[in-house]
Amino acid sequence: MSAPGIADPALLRPALEAVGLTKRFGGLVAVGGVSLTLRVGELHAVIGPNGAGKSTLTNLLSGELRPTSGELRVNGEDAMRWPAWRFARAGIGRSFQRTDVLREMTVLENVRLAAQARLTPARRLLRSAAAEGPPIAAAEVAIARVGLSAAAGRVAGTLSHGQQRQLEIAMALAAGPTVLLLDEPLAGMGPEESERLAALLRELARDHALLLIEHDMDVVFAVADCMTVMVDGQVLEHGTPAQVRGSAAVRDAYLGHAA
């Protein structure tokens, strides 16, 4: 399945590429030889049982962990030795398994801070944030895109769990990313909230390279363009949702037990 509006997935622009990416912690191989390509206009889902290495992979792709070996390229540039801040500056945005919002601040203040980190020069960071027009404008655009405009003035801690997940995505969007790495954004949601966020993910994949780590298989198979299945830190299967669903190896190792 190709992304909406995209005629040929081969024409999608690679934004982030991993080849043989490996991360060792002492004698433990948390991620072993994983290869994948994230393309603008495509939603790439990574699934697997707990402990498969999915979150470690996300930390490698976002620059929070440095790989032990392999290749990692961002927009064609070698990123193996980049510091974490450079990944963000190069357009890599992410969310985390646990909600990571400032609960005592408003929705707009949370997103404005995320935008400010990208749009405000360091020499002006000590100025009043309220006077910074570009970060506020970027925040308002991001909030509108995730459907939270009506809640912009609300304190983040008063939002529902699903709305806080939307807020996290808005915070990532405010930094102007090309790549979005979303780690279990639907965790803890009810059916109605999950359906709403799934629609948002499909929409965001139109103009981002989107990696989704998720345990809700109904959502994953509904929104993914391609999938990677990980078990014990390695890739078990890669392909379209139909190919993954039809894989006997995947059914035996994961889907048969996750249903």
C-alpha positions in Angstrom: 0.0 0.0 0.0 1.4 3.4 -0.9 0.8 6.6 1.0 -2.2 8.7 0.1 -1.4 10.7 -3.0 1.8 8.9 -3.8 1.8 7.0 -7.1 5.0 5.0 -6.6 6.7 4.3 -3.2 10.0 4.0 -5.0 9.9 7.7 -5.7 9.4 8.7 -2.0 12.4 10.6 -0.7 14.5 8.8 1.9 14.8 10.9 5.0 16.5 8.5 7.4 18.3 5.2 6.6 19.7 2.5 8.9 21.9 -0.3 7.5 23.0 -3.1 9.8 22.4 -0.8 12.8 23.6 -2.5 16.0 23.7 -1.5 19.7 25.5 -3.5 22.3 25.3 -3.0 26.1 28.3 -5.1 27.2 27.5 -8.6 26.2 23.8 -7.8 25.4 22.9 -7.1 21.8 19.8 -4.9 22.2 19.6 -4.2 18.4 21.4 -6.4 16.0 21.9 -5.6 12.4 18.6 -3.7 11.7 18.1 -2.1 8.3 15.2 0.1 7.4 14.5 3.3 5.4 12.0 6.0 6.4 10.6 8.0 3.5 8.6 11.2 3.3 5.0 10.3 2.5 5.2 6.9 4.1 4.2 5.4 7.5 6.5 2.7 8.6 5.4 0.6 11.5 7.7 -1.4 13.8 6.1 -4.2 15.8 7.2 -7.0 18.0 6.9 -8.4 21.5 8.1 -6.5 24.6 11.9 -6.6 24.8 12.2 -6.9 21.0 14.4 -3.8 20.9 11.9 -1.4 19.4 12.4 1.5 21.8 16.2 1.1 21.7 15.9 1.3 17.9 14.0 4.5 18.3 16.6 5.9 20.6 19.3 5.1 18.0 17.3 6.7 15.2 16.7 9.9 17.2 20.3 10.2 18.3 19.7 9.6 22.0 21.9 6.5 21.8 25.0 6.2 19.7 25.1 2.9 17.6 27.9 0.4 18.2 28.1 -0.3 14.5 26.3 -0.1 11.2 25.3 2.9 9.1 22.9 5.7 9.9 22.1 8.4 7.4 19.9 11.5 7.8 19.0 13.1 4.4 21.9 11.3 2.9 24.5 12.5 5.5 26.4 10.1 7.7 24.9 10.6 11.2 26.8 7.9 13.1 28.8 10.3 15.2 26.3 13.1 15.4 25.4 14.5 18.9 21.7 14.3 19.8 21.0 18.0 19.2 22.1 17.7 15.6 19.4 15.1 14.9 16.7 17.5 16.1 18.2 20.3 14.0 18.2 18.0 11.0 14.5 17.4 11.3 14.1 14.3 13.5 11.2 14.7 16.0 9.9 12.1 18.4 7.5 11.2 21.1 8.0 8.9 24.1 6.2 5.9 25.6 5.2 7.9 28.6 3.5 11.3 28.3 6.2 14.0 28.5 4.3 17.3 28.9 4.6 20.1 31.4 1.4 19.5 33.3 1.2 22.9 35.0 1.6 24.9 31.8 -1.0 25.4 29.1 -1.2 23.6 25.8 0.1 26.7 24.0 2.9 27.2 26.4 4.1 23.6 26.0 4.1 23.8 22.3 5.6 27.3 22.2 8.5 26.1 24.2 9.2 23.3 21.7 9.0 25.8 18.8 11.2 28.3 20.7 14.0 25.7 20.9 14.2 25.6 17.1 13.2 29.2 16.1 14.8 31.4 18.7 18.5 32.2 18.4 20.5 31.4 21.6 21.4 35.0 22.2 17.6 35.8 22.5 16.6 33.0 24.8 16.7 35.2 27.9 14.1 37.6 26.4 10.4 37.4 27.3 9.0 34.4 25.5 5.7 36.1 25.1 7.4 38.6 22.8 8.6 35.9 20.4 6.2 35.9 17.5 7.6 33.1 15.3 7.5 30.4 18.1 3.9 31.3 19.0 2.8 31.2 15.4 4.5 27.9 14.9 2.9 26.6 18.0 -0.6 27.7 16.9 -0.1 25.9 13.6 1.0 22.7 15.3 -1.8 22.8 17.8 -4.4 23.3 15.0 -2.9 20.3 13.0 -3.5 17.9 15.9 -7.0 19.3 16.6 -6.4 21.0 19.9 -7.0 24.6 19.0 -10.1 24.8 21.3 -7.9 23.6 24.2 -4.9 25.9 23.6 -5.5 27.8 26.8 -6.1 24.8 29.0 -3.6 23.5 31.5 -2.0 20.4 30.1 -2.7 18.4 33.3 -6.4 18.8 32.8 -6.4 17.1 29.4 -7.5 13.6 28.8 -4.9 11.0 28.2 -5.6 11.0 24.5 -5.4 14.8 24.3 -2.0 14.7 26.1 -0.8 12.3 23.4 -2.0 14.8 20.8 -0.2 17.5 22.6 3.0 15.6 22.5 2.7 15.2 18.8 2.0 18.9 18.5 5.2 19.6 20.5 7.2 17.4 18.1 5.6 19.1 15.1 6.4 22.6 16.4 10.1 21.9 15.8 9.4 21.5 12.0 10.5 17.9 11.6 10.8 15.9 8.4 10.8 12.6 10.4 8.5 11.7 13.2 9.4 8.8 15.5 6.3 7.9 17.6 6.8 5.4 20.4 3.4 3.8 21.4 1.3 6.9 20.9 -2.0 5.0 21.4 -1.0 3.3 24.7 -3.8 3.6 27.3 -6.4 5.0 24.9 -9.9 3.8 24.4 -11.4 2.9 21.0 -12.7 6.4 20.2 -9.4 8.2 21.1 -7.5 5.5 19.2 -9.6 6.0 16.1 -9.1 9.8 16.2 -5.3 9.5 16.7 -5.1 6.9 13.9 -6.7 9.4 11.5 -4.2 12.0 12.6 -1.3 9.6 11.9 -2.5 8.9 8.4 -2.8 12.6 7.8 0.7 13.3 9.2 2.3 10.6 7.0 1.4 12.6 3.9 4.2 15.1 4.4 6.5 13.3 7.0 8.5 10.2 7.2 6.7 8.6 10.0 7.9 5.6 12.2 5.2 4.1 14.4 5.9 1.7 17.3 2.6 0.3 18.4 1.0 -2.7 20.0 -2.6 -2.1 18.7 -2.5 -4.4 15.7 -5.8 -3.2 14.4 -4.5 0.3 14.1 -1.1 -0.7 12.8 -2.5 -2.8 9.9 -5.0 0.0 9.1 -2.5 2.8 8.8 0.9 1.3 7.9 2.4 1.5 4.4 5.2 -0.9 5.3 6.2 -2.9 8.4 9.2 -4.2 10.2 8.8 -7.0 12.7 11.5 -7.3 15.4 12.1 -10.2 17.8 15.1 -10.4 20.2 16.7 -7.3 18.7 16.7 -8.5 15.1 14.4 -8.1 12.1 12.2 -11.2 11.6 10.2 -9.8 8.7 9.8 -6.7 6.6 7.2 -5.9 3.9 3.8 -4.6 3.3 1.0 -5.2 5.9 -0.3 -8.0 3.7 3.1 -9.7 3.5 3.6 -9.4 7.3 0.1 -10.7 8.1 0.7 -13.7 5.8 4.1 -14.6 7.2 4.1 -17.9 9.1 7.2 -16.8 11.0 5.5 -13.7 12.2 2.4 -15.6 13.3 4.4 -18.1 15.2 6.7 -15.5 16.9 4.3 -12.7 17.5 0.9 -12.2 16.0 -0.4 -15.6 17.0 0.2 -14.7 20.6 -0.8 -11.0 20.4 -4.4 -11.6 19.1 
